[in-house]
Amino acid sequence: MREPSLVPGRFAGKKAVVVGGGQLPGETIGNGRAVATLLAAEGAEVLVVDRDAEAAGQTVDAILAAGGAAHALRADIASEADCQTIRRVAVDTLGQVDILHNNVGIVIVGSTEDTALPDWQRGFDVNLTGMWLVSKLFLPAMRERRSGCVINVSSMAGGLTGSNVYSLTKSAVNALTRGLALEYAPHNVRVNAIAPGMMDTPIGVDRIAAPGGPTRAEIAAQRAAMVPMRRQGDAWDVAYAAGFLASDQASFVTGVIFPVDGGSALSGAF
């Protein structure tokens, strides 16, 4: 597994909340875990939130073992009460929150006729409404302090015109990001999104592999062949983008949908 390239002390004294900081089981690191790890390694104190308490705990254990500061919280952003708990625990544990990273997302694809209403609703609850709720709860304090940033994880699929739940919700995340960025820009609060393409992560590759079907290696190779750079990215690529967007180096950057895709959008793959 590729080790991250760090900027020590870049986030010294900063407080961060990474929602979706656990991950599915798999051979590689996931986006949320990589972002939480990078922020902590560069000096931030991080609250790692995930609906899987064990996964959040594993992220925190790794951060603590490396000498960082982190805390775990089990919460499901599809629940408004849980979102309120995230804010309460963040305030009690961290004090002010400088960085909110919204990483949570589920993949629901399929034709219109094959998509059941509960799946449609679950997709929007998790991928869009939860992200809006968490942001809504943290943005007022950032506005009052005139400082802070929100980073949403979208997808290059958000640029497609497909009617599947995943593409539609990610398109809506892009719109939400731009809308919040415009609303909060006068208060010096920045809101951006990262749009990953083909990534070698558990949700990108491992969840597709199944007994009797294509192997993980075969799926990874098929995905890599679709990318102009002829390889997939990995979670550290997403973490590096998040690190830039969260840093003072991006102090004049807001409302951006930042592609991390190896050129896929240029080729028409997305």
FIKOLGU-786433 format. One record per residue (C-alpha): residue number from 1; residue in one letter; chain; x, y, z. Coordinates in Angstrom, 2 decimals, decimal comma. Example, Ala and Ser with C-alpha at 12.3 -4.5 7.8 and 13.67 -1.06 7.14 Angstrom:
BEGIN
TORMI|1|a|A|12,30|-4,50|7,80;
TORMI|2|s|A|13,67|-1,06|7,14;
This chain:
BEGIN
TORMI|1|m|A|0,00|0,00|0,00;
TORMI|2|r|A|1,33|3,43|-0,91;
TORMI|3|e|A|2,39|5,52|2,07;
TORMI|4|p|A|1,21|9,13|2,21;
TORMI|5|s|A|3,44|12,08|1,48;
TORMI|6|l|A|2,87|14,43|4,40;
TORMI|7|v|A|3,31|18,11|5,19;
TORMI|8|p|A|4,10|17,93|8,93;
TORMI|9|g|A|2,37|20,57|11,04;
TORMI|10|r|A|0,19|21,95|8,24;
TORMI|11|f|A|-2,91|21,49|10,39;
TORMI|12|a|A|-1,33|22,04|13,80;
TORMI|13|g|A|-3,99|23,27|16,21;
TORMI|14|k|A|-6,82|22,55|13,77;
TORMI|15|k|A|-9,88|20,50|14,66;
TORMI|16|a|A|-11,50|18,28|12,04;
TORMI|17|v|A|-14,58|16,09|11,73;
TORMI|18|v|A|-14,42|13,32|9,13;
TORMI|19|v|A|-17,86|11,83|8,55;
TORMI|20|g|A|-17,46|8,41|6,97;
TORMI|21|g|A|-13,98|7,91|8,37;
TORMI|22|g|A|-14,25|4,14|8,62;
TORMI|23|q|A|-14,44|1,93|5,56;
TORMI|24|l|A|-15,71|-1,32|4,11;
TORMI|25|p|A|-13,43|-4,35|4,46;
TORMI|26|g|A|-10,94|-4,61|1,61;
TORMI|27|e|A|-7,35|-4,90|0,53;
TORMI|28|t|A|-6,77|-1,15|0,24;
TORMI|29|i|A|-7,46|1,92|2,33;
TORMI|30|g|A|-10,71|3,83|1,82;
TORMI|31|n|A|-11,08|7,54|1,12;
TORMI|32|g|A|-12,45|8,54|4,51;
TORMI|33|r|A|-9,80|6,66|6,47;
TORMI|34|a|A|-7,04|8,12|4,29;
TORMI|35|v|A|-8,32|11,68|4,79;
TORMI|36|a|A|-8,62|11,26|8,57;
TORMI|37|t|A|-5,14|9,73|8,70;
TORMI|38|l|A|-3,57|12,53|6,65;
TORMI|39|l|A|-5,22|15,33|8,64;
TORMI|40|a|A|-4,13|13,77|11,92;
TORMI|41|a|A|-0,59|13,09|10,69;
TORMI|42|e|A|-0,30|16,75|9,71;
TORMI|43|g|A|-1,36|17,96|13,15;
TORMI|44|a|A|-5,15|18,08|13,32;
TORMI|45|e|A|-7,21|16,56|16,12;
TORMI|46|v|A|-9,84|14,46|14,36;
TORMI|47|l|A|-13,28|13,17|15,25;
TORMI|48|v|A|-13,83|10,08|13,11;
TORMI|49|v|A|-17,52|9,38|12,52;
TORMI|50|d|A|-18,94|6,25|10,94;
TORMI|51|r|A|-22,12|4,19|11,21;
TORMI|52|d|A|-19,81|1,19|11,78;
TORMI|53|a|A|-18,33|1,75|15,24;
TORMI|54|e|A|-15,65|-0,89|14,71;
TORMI|55|a|A|-14,49|0,68|11,45;
TORMI|56|a|A|-14,30|4,14|13,07;
TORMI|57|g|A|-12,36|2,64|15,97;
TORMI|58|q|A|-9,87|1,00|13,63;
TORMI|59|t|A|-9,16|4,36|11,98;
TORMI|60|v|A|-8,66|6,00|15,36;
TORMI|61|d|A|-6,44|3,17|16,61;
TORMI|62|a|A|-4,16|3,62|13,59;
TORMI|63|i|A|-3,99|7,39|14,14;
TORMI|64|l|A|-3,20|7,00|17,84;
TORMI|65|a|A|-0,56|4,38|17,11;
TORMI|66|a|A|1,14|6,87|14,79;
TORMI|67|g|A|1,14|9,54|17,51;
TORMI|68|g|A|-1,88|11,53|16,33;
TORMI|69|a|A|-4,98|12,70|18,17;
TORMI|70|a|A|-8,36|11,22|17,27;
TORMI|71|h|A|-11,70|10,13|18,67;
TORMI|72|a|A|-14,33|7,73|17,33;
TORMI|73|l|A|-18,08|8,21|17,16;
TORMI|74|r|A|-20,73|5,86|15,85;
TORMI|75|a|A|-23,47|7,76|13,97;
TORMI|76|d|A|-25,69|7,32|10,93;
TORMI|77|i|A|-26,18|10,55|8,97;
TORMI|78|a|A|-29,50|9,26|7,67;
TORMI|79|s|A|-30,75|10,02|11,19;
TORMI|80|e|A|-31,29|13,68|12,11;
TORMI|81|a|A|-30,83|12,82|15,78;
TORMI|82|d|A|-27,47|11,21|14,99;
TORMI|83|c|A|-26,41|14,30|13,03;
TORMI|84|q|A|-27,20|16,44|16,05;
TORMI|85|t|A|-25,14|14,05|18,15;
TORMI|86|i|A|-22,19|14,50|15,79;
TORMI|87|r|A|-22,26|18,25|16,36;
TORMI|88|r|A|-22,69|17,92|20,12;
TORMI|89|v|A|-19,86|15,43|20,51;
TORMI|90|a|A|-17,63|17,48|18,20;
TORMI|91|v|A|-18,18|20,62|20,30;
TORMI|92|d|A|-17,70|18,74|23,58;
TORMI|93|t|A|-14,59|16,93|22,36;
TORMI|94|l|A|-12,89|19,35|19,99;
TORMI|95|g|A|-14,34|22,75|20,78;
TORMI|96|q|A|-14,41|24,66|17,52;
TORMI|97|v|A|-14,40|22,72|14,24;
TORMI|98|d|A|-12,19|24,10|11,48;
TORMI|99|i|A|-12,63|21,34|8,89;
TORMI|100|l|A|-15,75|19,32|8,10;
TORMI|101|h|A|-15,13|16,50|5,64;
TORMI|102|n|A|-18,30|14,77|4,39;
TORMI|103|n|A|-17,20|11,44|2,96;
TORMI|104|v|A|-20,28|9,27|3,40;
TORMI|105|g|A|-21,82|7,73|0,30;
TORMI|106|i|A|-23,46|4,51|-0,84;
TORMI|107|v|A|-23,57|3,10|-4,34;
TORMI|108|i|A|-27,04|2,37|-5,71;
TORMI|109|v|A|-27,16|1,86|-9,45;
TORMI|110|g|A|-29,67|0,25|-11,78;
TORMI|111|s|A|-32,32|1,19|-14,29;
TORMI|112|t|A|-35,33|3,27|-13,36;
TORMI|113|e|A|-37,64|0,24|-13,56;
TORMI|114|d|A|-35,34|-1,92|-11,44;
TORMI|115|t|A|-34,95|0,64|-8,64;
TORMI|116|a|A|-37,32|0,21|-5,71;
TORMI|117|l|A|-38,61|3,27|-3,88;
TORMI|118|p|A|-36,90|2,34|-0,58;
TORMI|119|d|A|-33,55|2,14|-2,42;
TORMI|120|w|A|-34,19|5,51|-4,06;
TORMI|121|q|A|-35,05|7,08|-0,72;
TORMI|122|r|A|-32,09|5,48|1,08;
TORMI|123|g|A|-29,71|6,76|-1,59;
TORMI|124|f|A|-30,92|10,33|-1,25;
TORMI|125|d|A|-31,08|10,12|2,56;
TORMI|126|v|A|-27,44|9,04|2,82;
TORMI|127|n|A|-25,75|10,69|-0,16;
TORMI|128|l|A|-27,50|14,06|-0,08;
TORMI|129|t|A|-29,80|14,77|2,86;
TORMI|130|g|A|-27,29|13,54|5,44;
TORMI|131|m|A|-24,55|15,66|3,94;
TORMI|132|w|A|-26,86|18,69|3,96;
TORMI|133|l|A|-27,89|18,04|7,57;
TORMI|134|v|A|-24,35|17,72|8,88;
TORMI|135|s|A|-23,25|20,83|7,00;
TORMI|136|k|A|-26,30|22,76|8,21;
TORMI|137|l|A|-25,38|21,99|11,81;
TORMI|138|f|A|-21,69|22,96|11,58;
TORMI|139|l|A|-21,86|25,98|9,28;
TORMI|140|p|A|-23,42|28,47|11,74;
TORMI|141|a|A|-20,41|28,33|14,09;
TORMI|142|m|A|-18,04|28,71|11,13;
TORMI|143|r|A|-20,07|31,69|9,93;
TORMI|144|e|A|-19,93|33,35|13,34;
TORMI|145|r|A|-16,18|32,75|13,57;
TORMI|146|r|A|-15,67|33,78|9,92;
TORMI|147|s|A|-13,43|30,79|9,44;
TORMI|148|g|A|-13,74|27,16|8,39;
TORMI|149|c|A|-14,14|24,88|5,43;
TORMI|150|v|A|-16,42|22,08|4,33;
TORMI|151|i|A|-15,32|19,41|1,87;
TORMI|152|n|A|-17,91|17,12|0,28;
TORMI|153|v|A|-16,99|13,93|-1,53;
TORMI|154|s|A|-18,91|13,73|-4,77;
TORMI|155|s|A|-18,00|11,59|-7,79;
TORMI|156|m|A|-17,21|11,99|-11,45;
TORMI|157|a|A|-20,49|10,12|-11,88;
TORMI|158|g|A|-22,12|13,38|-10,79;
TORMI|159|g|A|-21,35|14,75|-14,23;
TORMI|160|l|A|-23,33|12,05|-16,00;
TORMI|161|t|A|-26,89|12,35|-17,22;
TORMI|162|g|A|-27,81|8,85|-16,03;
TORMI|163|s|A|-31,00|8,29|-14,08;
TORMI|164|n|A|-29,54|5,91|-11,49;
TORMI|165|v|A|-29,66|6,95|-7,85;
TORMI|166|y|A|-25,90|7,27|-7,46;
TORMI|167|s|A|-25,40|9,64|-10,39;
TORMI|168|l|A|-28,40|11,75|-9,45;
TORMI|169|t|A|-27,39|12,12|-5,83;
TORMI|170|k|A|-23,80|13,01|-6,73;
TORMI|171|s|A|-25,06|15,62|-9,21;
TORMI|172|a|A|-27,12|17,03|-6,37;
TORMI|173|v|A|-24,04|17,05|-4,10;
TORMI|174|n|A|-22,28|19,20|-6,70;
TORMI|175|a|A|-25,21|21,61|-6,75;
TORMI|176|l|A|-25,34|21,67|-2,94;
TORMI|177|t|A|-21,63|22,41|-2,78;
TORMI|178|r|A|-21,87|25,35|-5,16;
TORMI|179|g|A|-24,95|26,70|-3,41;
TORMI|180|l|A|-23,40|26,54|0,05;
TORMI|181|a|A|-20,16|28,03|-1,27;
TORMI|182|l|A|-22,01|31,07|-2,62;
TORMI|183|e|A|-24,12|31,45|0,52;
TORMI|184|y|A|-21,19|31,34|2,93;
TORMI|185|a|A|-18,47|33,06|0,88;
TORMI|186|p|A|-19,32|36,49|2,40;
TORMI|187|h|A|-18,56|34,94|5,80;
TORMI|188|n|A|-15,12|33,64|4,75;
TORMI|189|v|A|-16,30|30,02|4,95;
TORMI|190|r|A|-15,28|27,84|2,03;
TORMI|191|v|A|-17,19|24,85|0,62;
TORMI|192|n|A|-15,70|22,58|-2,04;
TORMI|193|a|A|-16,17|19,05|-3,34;
TORMI|194|i|A|-13,84|16,30|-4,51;
TORMI|195|a|A|-15,02|14,19|-7,44;
TORMI|196|p|A|-13,07|10,92|-7,56;
TORMI|197|g|A|-12,99|8,80|-10,69;
TORMI|198|m|A|-11,87|5,18|-10,82;
TORMI|199|m|A|-10,34|4,56|-7,41;
TORMI|200|d|A|-8,75|1,40|-6,04;
TORMI|201|t|A|-10,70|1,41|-2,79;
TORMI|202|p|A|-12,89|-1,15|-1,00;
TORMI|203|i|A|-16,09|0,53|-2,19;
TORMI|204|g|A|-14,71|0,87|-5,71;
TORMI|205|v|A|-13,34|-2,63|-6,21;
TORMI|206|d|A|-13,77|-5,07|-3,32;
TORMI|207|r|A|-17,55|-4,75|-3,06;
TORMI|208|i|A|-17,88|-5,89|-6,69;
TORMI|209|a|A|-15,79|-9,02|-6,35;
TORMI|210|a|A|-17,77|-12,08|-5,34;
TORMI|211|p|A|-17,26|-15,85|-5,21;
TORMI|212|g|A|-17,74|-17,32|-8,67;
TORMI|213|g|A|-17,42|-13,95|-10,39;
TORMI|214|p|A|-14,55|-11,77|-11,54;
TORMI|215|t|A|-11,66|-11,62|-9,11;
TORMI|216|r|A|-10,55|-8,42|-7,44;
TORMI|217|a|A|-7,52|-8,27|-9,72;
TORMI|218|e|A|-9,68|-8,66|-12,82;
TORMI|219|i|A|-12,07|-5,93|-11,70;
TORMI|220|a|A|-9,17|-3,60|-10,92;
TORMI|221|a|A|-7,63|-4,24|-14,33;
TORMI|222|q|A|-10,92|-3,56|-16,12;
TORMI|223|r|A|-11,36|-0,30|-14,26;
TORMI|224|a|A|-7,77|0,79|-14,89;
TORMI|225|a|A|-8,19|0,19|-18,63;
TORMI|226|m|A|-11,00|2,79|-18,68;
TORMI|227|v|A|-8,73|5,55|-17,38;
TORMI|228|p|A|-6,57|7,61|-19,77;
TORMI|229|m|A|-3,63|7,22|-17,37;
TORMI|230|r|A|-4,23|3,45|-17,55;
TORMI|231|r|A|-4,32|3,04|-13,80;
TORMI|232|q|A|-6,72|3,67|-10,99;
TORMI|233|g|A|-6,11|6,27|-8,34;
TORMI|234|d|A|-6,18|5,40|-4,68;
TORMI|235|a|A|-7,47|6,91|-1,47;
TORMI|236|w|A|-4,29|8,91|-0,90;
TORMI|237|d|A|-5,02|10,82|-4,09;
TORMI|238|v|A|-8,33|11,87|-2,56;
TORMI|239|a|A|-6,63|12,66|0,75;
TORMI|240|y|A|-4,05|14,90|-0,95;
TORMI|241|a|A|-6,86|16,82|-2,65;
TORMI|242|a|A|-8,65|17,17|0,68;
TORMI|243|g|A|-5,46|18,33|2,33;
TORMI|244|f|A|-5,05|21,10|-0,22;
TORMI|245|l|A|-8,68|22,21|-0,05;
TORMI|246|a|A|-8,59|22,24|3,76;
TORMI|247|s|A|-5,34|24,19|3,94;
TORMI|248|d|A|-4,55|27,89|3,88;
TORMI|249|q|A|-3,06|27,28|0,43;
TORMI|250|a|A|-6,67|27,13|-0,81;
TORMI|251|s|A|-7,87|30,18|1,11;
TORMI|252|f|A|-9,27|31,75|-2,09;
TORMI|253|v|A|-10,80|28,53|-3,43;
TORMI|254|t|A|-14,50|27,88|-2,94;
TORMI|255|g|A|-17,34|26,32|-4,94;
TORMI|256|v|A|-14,96|24,02|-6,81;
TORMI|257|i|A|-15,79|20,47|-7,88;
TORMI|258|f|A|-12,23|19,11|-7,85;
TORMI|259|p|A|-11,79|16,10|-10,21;
TORMI|260|v|A|-9,38|13,40|-9,09;
TORMI|261|d|A|-9,84|11,08|-12,04;
TORMI|262|g|A|-6,69|10,49|-14,10;
TORMI|263|g|A|-8,21|12,34|-17,03;
TORMI|264|s|A|-11,39|10,25|-17,27;
TORMI|265|a|A|-13,64|13,26|-17,70;
TORMI|266|l|A|-11,58|14,35|-20,68;
TORMI|267|s|A|-12,04|11,01|-22,41;
TORMI|268|g|A|-15,79|10,87|-21,97;
TORMI|269|a|A|-15,60|7,96|-19,54;
TORMI|270|f|A|-17,49|10,23|-17,12;
